[in-house]
């Protein structure tokens, strides 16, 4: 009997049909919390850096004389003299006073992209924002590399992250279960979880790291081809921002799912590794479910 089998049998109560299984290895848990903390600081300091020039472009050029901006957050004065914050996306402007473009107290507003509560430091300070951003970027890259190598060696990547053909076939059922908030607590991730984790870990994380590197002048000298891959510095900046927005969306859904699926069991698993599964279904129950 291995140590893990021994702990599993001791945590599983006699007469209780559910089982406690070892779901997350140390490397998965430590890297998960390292990137969760690093991403928090990267987000706030990244928005501080964005605020230094709150417009995104496609291509290599930037500035008033070019017509290649895709997103911008600015304060503008209307014909009646009233100043408001506006966010312009692909040429369409939306009034976003109070949050984007113009925020803070009405009698002393700040004309800035993201508001003070969303940036680090809260006041405009590009150089401190850059120091914080680059410091946590290396923690994030290190955590990602440790996760990738250890998951490759332990088989976590192939077994738990890359969806199998059976997972793809079961996707419609998995989607309908999620929409009806019917969660199955198995020892393994379901197909939807695998797809979303693979999207984050194998697409968004590498792209946000590479577009970050593509914006660094040092890297431009060492790997000039990297800028060409992403279609120029300004496009790399826009893709970097888009990845950030996708990670924020993932984070909100991720937290919602953790709470919907049972926060104590889920949190225990990602902190200690141990996870309580559903009781095994008996044959009559299975039949009932199929005929329902
Ligand atoms: C930006 C922050 C975060 C990102 C990008 C993220 C991403 C991920 C990823 C990719 C996994 C799968 C890891 C693997 O199996 O190798 C995971 C698992 C998990 N995360 Fe997060 N996470 C974040 C923050 C959080 C937070 C704040 C919580 C808790 C409130 C949390 C709770 C969990 C839990 C419970 C699991 C395991 C799910 C399960 O076993 O079904 N995560 N997360």
Boltz pocket constraint, residues with backbone or C-beta under 6 A from the ligand:
constraints:
  - pocket:
      binder: B
      contacts: [[A, 23], [A, 28], [A, 32], [A, 35], [A, 36], [A, 39], [A, 40], [A, 160], [A, 197], [A, 200], [A, 201], [A, 247], [A, 251], [A, 254], [A, 255], [A, 258], [A, 266], [A, 267], [A, 269], [A, 270]]
      max_distance: 6.0
